[in-house]
Amino acid sequence: MFGRILLFGYGNMASAMLEGWLASGLQPALFNVYNPRTKPVPEGVAFTDKVPDDPFDAVILGVKPQRLGEVAGDAEPLVGPGTVMVSLLAGVDLATLAELFPRAGGVARLMPNLAVAIGKSPNALVERGLGAAERAALTDLAMRLGSAEWFADETQFDLVTALTGSGPGFVYRFIEALAGGATELGLDAVQAERLAVQMVEGAAALAANSADPPSELARRVASKGGMTQCGLDILDDKDALRLLVTRCLAAARDRGRELAAAARD
């Protein structure tokens, strides 16, 4: 495990990750938070609104991708030969990180989602220059927030980010659509939303704990000529749902590539 960890930037994702790490049993004294605007942090976590002046074992970079060029100069002194620079920035590739932080002992990308706060995030990782011990330490940090999925091919990372990083937004929108459709057809709006959330929670838990793929679970729910099958026929007509979701993922992936290009310029 890393000895001293700095969260450089403390937005929604970084604060959710810290919440998840503390809930997993890590000690608050392990963490330091830097943010230019004062924000509350959990008891025992060190906070500063001034950039520290000494290296850390790991720096978790959590600023907006568009601000990387502005903050890299401030962050670079914190990254020594014994430091792992871990970026949460969508679209910013390892080559860019290595160029901006040339003294780092290694660079890595970590893509979580907000479920880190409850230890349920699928966490995608890719790295350059990490030794076995550093990779193991980063794997441990990720596992405490949910799971750790390492990728050898960084070219897949924008798509993975679209699926697991942006994916919760798409799921929430689908829940909203389910509840909204039920409301239009006559259910109370508050009741419809509550039922939709509970239904998705149960369906996801069953899928996570089943040996069968989602396609088989859908088949089990549906009976020939029954209510579920009639609804599935709408989603499956001309492959409508799959095509829509593919367009959604492609749009998010392509935006990641645009952010990467902007970070390099």
Salt bridges, closest charged atoms under 4 A:
ASP49 OD1 - LYS50 NZ 3.37
ASP54 OD2 - ARG4 NH1 3.51
GLU70 OE1 - ARG67 NE 3.45
GLU76 OE2 - ARG103 NE 2.87
ASP93 OD2 - ARG264 NH1 3.04
GLU127 OE2 - ARG135 NH1 3.33
ASP140 OD2 - ARG144 NE 2.97
GLU154 OE2 - ARG109 NH1 2.93
ASP158 OD1 - ARG109 NH2 3.93
GLU176 OE1 - ARG173 NE 2.95
ASP212 OD2 - ARG220 NH2 2.27
GLU216 OE2 - ARG219 NH2 2.68
GLU216 OE2 - ARG220 NE 3.41
ASP239 OD2 - ARG242 NE 2.60
ASP254 OD1 - ARG253 NE 2.93
ASP254 OD1 - ARG257 NH1 3.69
GLU258 OE1 - ARG255 NH1 3.02
